[in-house]
Amino acid sequence: MTQIAILTDPELLKFRLLAEGMAISDEARVRLDELRGERDLTPADYASTTGLILRLEDDVWVNAPFADHNPEFVRAPRSRLAVDESGRFLVEGDELSSRAWVWLPPRYHGRLLSGGQRANDFVLTHGDRARLAPIGGCALGCRFCGISYHDEYRLKPVDAMIEALELAVSDPLQPARHILISGGTPIPDDVPYLRGVYERVLEAFPDVDVDIMMGPVEGLLNLRGLRDLGLNEMSVNIELVNPEISRELMPQKHRWGMDRYLSLMCEASEALGPGRVRSILMVGLEPAEDTLAGVRAVLDVGGIPVLSPFRPDGATPLRDVAPLPAEELLAIYTDAADLARSAGTQLGPTCPPCTHNTLTLVRPAQGQAAYKYAIPELV
């Protein structure tokens, strides 16, 4: 029996929602407005986070795009978010349905820091994880990524970042349980600044798991030193494998070369230990066989593959490129999951809420998936 044949309706529904998005009924909007108060429905800070974060039955987490933030492709979705007679949310439509629980953003979103800056200029929470962006914009210019199109390149003040993180981890509604320090990528002159940010955050939050997401920037990552400061995991994102497509869509990363990424993953695995280095592969911008070749390459160096379905950002040159259909996403997921299983591991991430925008299913054991951190507040 194939993996596809044994997926549950909520699991199948995840792939449909990632591919097509969903409508929101009038009744569901009224209910959401009652519950959210002054908070936004979604951070909508990056293409893959523009949807509502939902927890479906069977511990299926999904970032479900809707037309408010994704008019480019959410046009005729087969699914919609509705409410039943008891006021409970459900996703329904075209033979697939599930009870749904909605994640709403934390209270600190939209707040000002002591210096007058917006907390969200530095930190945003998705699920149970706070994402810190020390650099505005990016030294790279990947055509699928909105970072360099939405924000000019700049370095952010470290004290303000620490203050924003403190708000995130102490939020009364949705406290962040772990931290990801992500891009953009620094120019060579700013490498010492970013090294200092890593050290400062790790020292300021010794009791919080901190991950770093960064490419093989020369002289940036002292992996053993970061490990000694408490670094939890490392993400080294290959994203695209096909040489012609990577040259066109991410020319700077292409010049670095895939071998450089794999070498950094090997170094990180040696420093941090097995299962603590992952790599995102983007699904939908290159042939499936290239994506699966990337999965094999990541597994061969002891890494954990993470499949991120492409979602267009309206500010980028790829604004009119639609995500793959659900059936194609599911086929790629199935083949990649089989490869990971044969290698004695699984697709990442393993944190259930952090799977909301990836092709990952964290299968429940005895009725519930394994949560390392407390389950976020859901309505």
Helices and strands as residue ranges (DSSP letters): G 4-6, H 9-20, E 23-24, H 26-36, G 47-49, E 52-56, G 57-59, E 60-64, E 80-83, E 89-92, E 98-103, G 119-121, E 123-126, E 129-132, E 135-136, H 147-150, E 154-155, H 158-169, E 178-181, G 188-190, H 191-204, E 209-213, H 223-229, E 231-235, H 243-249, H 251-256, H 258-272, E 277-283, H 288-300, E 304-309, H 326-342, G 352-355
